[in-house]
């Protein structure tokens, strides 16, 4: 059995900026709506999962803000034209058969991590649809990442992650605690780059072992680690994914059940004429099969 967990914020932003001029005749923006429709239909066609959820940010956790009040403060405000589409995006996702999930006061990454852990414990394979490097740390024997390149999809596993990051997936937060993550406004240690961080994390096995080591041969690195230890630990705590959140629905209730009639009405409302006609034609032919719909 397969569970696909979609990073809703990532794909909403990506769709919004990929199709900046799409709107209805009355001027209502529909670019994010259309982009997400195409993306999710493609995912369901490629992966044919039995379970699925599109997860959205529900706010910044108080625990992370207590560590750094400027956590993610560098991110621009969501454009008004995208914000106005969010309620409709969730309605559309539901019509496509996938559950929209948002937990108040929690980031999507932590919700995804919690669902992934629950699913793996139940013997369910998990596919993450995201480009978020933080979530790459979840990749393992039963967790991979979905990516599309040149109109073909591929599943990224541990080998590909290790080739790119030079460490195991679970060690990615350790590397980022040293290098920083400018996207989330998390500082790194000046003078420590990705290759250096990866080299020493791989050698010692973890950030904690490295910070407590007394035999580091690179005296410059040892000095930087000692001088910045407190900041490094704060950065690591900001990067650590929480995989034990209380979830709004159990994994078993994330079954993908498309509502074709609702899809048709929404496509007509958004003036997605080709998609509306496709649903209508297939409905008339009494095609009621998720796999064939997205082929």
N, C-alpha and C positions, 0 to 999 in steps of 0.2 A: 504494500500500500504506500502511496505517495502523498505527502503534504507539501504544497507550495505556499511559501510565505513571501508576500510581495511588500517591498518597501514603498508604501503609498506616497509619502512625501517626495521621495526621489523621483518616482515616475510622474507624479503630478507636475513638478517643476520642469522635468525634462520635456514632457508633452507640451506644456504651456509655452516654453521658449522655442520648441521645434516648429510650432505652427502659430506664429504670433498674430496672424491676421484673420483667423477663422472666426466667424460669428454668424448669427441668424440675420434675417432681413431686418429685424427690428433693432439690431445692434447688440444683442446679448452675446458675450464671448462664449465660444464653445471649443476653443482649441485644446484645452486640457482634457475635456470630456471626450473629444474625438480621438486624441492620441492615446488615452488610457484604454478606450474601447479596442483599438487596434492592437495595443500591446497585450492586453489580457486575453483577447481571443487568440492571439499568436501563442501565448504561453500555454493555454489550455490545449491547443492543437499539438504543440511540440511535446509537451510533457504528459498529457492525459492523466492528470492527478485525480484522485478520488476526493481529496480534501484540499481546502484552500482558504486563505484569508489575505486581505489587503490591510496592512497595519499602518496607522497614522499616529503622528506625535500627539500626545495629550497634554503637553506642557513640559517644563523643565523640573526635574525632581528637586525637592528642597535640600536633600542631602548633597547634591552636587553644587548647588548654589551656595551652600554653607562653606564648601571648600574654596570656591572662587566665585565671587559675586558677578564677575564679568564672563562667566562661562557662556560661550556661544553668543556673547554680546556683540560680536563683530558681524553677525549675519544680518543681511538686509531684511527689511520688513517684507512680508509677502505682498506681492502686487494686488491691488484691489480687484482687478479682473480675474485673478486666480482665486482669491478668497471667495468671490461671489459664486464660483463654480463648485466649491467644496461640498456643500450639501447635496447638490445634484450628482456629483461624482460618486458619493456614497450610495445614492439611490440607484445609479446606473450599475455600479459594481454588484449590488445585490441582485439586480435583474440578470446580470451575466452569470449569476449562480455562485458568486464568491462572497464570503462574509467580510464586510468592512468592520475593522476592530480599532477602537481607540480607548485607552485607559486614562482617565483624568489624572493629571499630575505625573505622568510617566512618558518617557521617550519611547518611540517605536522600536529602537534597537533592543531595549530591555524586554519589551513585550515579545518581540520575535525570538530573543534568546530563551525566554521562558517557555514559549510554545515549542521551540525546537527541542529543548531538553525533555519536556513531557512526551513529545512524539517519539523520540529515540528510545526512551524508557519503555514505550509500548511496542517497540519493534517496527515503527513507521519510519520510512526514509523521508528525509527533509530536503527540499530544494529552496534555496534562498534566491529571490529575484531582487538584486540590489547591486549597487556599485560602491557601497559604503565599506571602506577598509576596516572599520571597527567590527563589522559583522563577519569579515573573513576569518576572524579568530574562532568562529564556531565550526568551521569546516573540519570534518573528521570522517570516520568510516561510514557513517550513515547521514552525513550532511555535506551537500555540495552547493555550488553557486551557479545559477543560470545566467548565461550571457549570449548575446547575439552579435555575430560578426559577419559582415558581407552576406546578409540575408540567410545565414545559417546559424543554428544555435549550438552551443556546446555547454557541457557541464564541467565546471572548474572544481577540481578536487585538491587533495593534500599535496600531490606532486607539483601541480602548477603553482600553488601558493608558495611552496618552499623554493621553487625556482625563482620566483619574483622577489620574495622577501628575504631569502637566505636563512630563514628560521622556520620552525614549525608554526602552524596556524595559531596555536594557543600562546605562542611567544610574541605575537604581533603587538599586544598592549605593552609588553616590556620594552620593545624597540621604540614604540611611539612615546613612551614615558621619558625616554632619553632624547629623542629627536624633536618632540613636540608635534602638535597637529594644529596648523594655522587655521584650518577650516572650522574647528571647534574652539578656537582661541585658547588652546592648551599650550603653555610654554615648554620648550625643550631646554637642553643644556647647550649654551653657545660653544661651538667647537666640536660637537659630536654629531656626525652625519649618519645617514642610514646604514652605510656599509660598515662603519666602525661600530655602531650600536649592534648590528646584527652579528658581527664577528664575535664580540665579547659575550653577548647573550647566548649565542650558540655554544661558545666554549664553556661557560659556567652553568648553562642550563636554565637559569631564570634570573630575573632582575634582582631578586632578594639575595640569591647566592653571590651575584656580582657585587652588590653593594656591601656585603659583609666579608668579601674576600680580603685576605691579608697578603696575598701573593701575586697581585697584578703587576706584571712586568712593565707595562706602560705607565711610567710614573706621572706623566701628564694627565692621562685618563684617570688614574687613581686620585689625583688632586682635584680634578673636576667633579668626580663622583662625591668625594668627601665634602666639598664646598657647597654642592647643590643637592645633597641627599634629601633634605626636607621638601624642597620643591619637586624633586623627582617622585617622591612618594605621593604627593598631592596629585600630580599629573596622572600617576598610575591609578589612583582611586577614581579619578574622573573618567578614565578610559575603561575601567573594569565594568563589564556587562553584568547586570543583575538578572539571573536566570531563575529566580524563585518568586516572581510576582504572583499575586492572586489574579487569575485570569477570568474574564467575563464569561467565557464559554469553554467547556472541555473540548479537547482535540476531536473527539468523536462527533461533536455537533458542527464541525466545519465542513460537512459534506457539500459538495458542489452540486447544486440543483438549479439549472437555468430556468428562468421564467420568460419564455419567448414572447408571450403577449405583452408583458411589461417592457421588454426590449423594443418591440415594435412601436409602442406608444411613445417611449422616450426618444427613439430615433426620429420619429415624425416630429416630436416637439423640438428637438435640436436641429431639425432639417438635415439629417443625415439620410438623404433620399435613397442612395444606393444601398445602404445597410438596411433601411426599413423595407425596401422592395425585396431584398434577399430573404429577410425573415418571413415576409408575407408569402413569397413563392415557396419556400421550404415548408411553411406551415400548411399551405394548400396541398403540398405533396405528401403531407403527414409524416415528414421527417422529424423525428423526435429523438435524435441521437447526438449527444454532445460531441463525440469524436467526429462524426461526419459534418457537423455544422461548421467546425473550424478548419476543415481541410480545404 
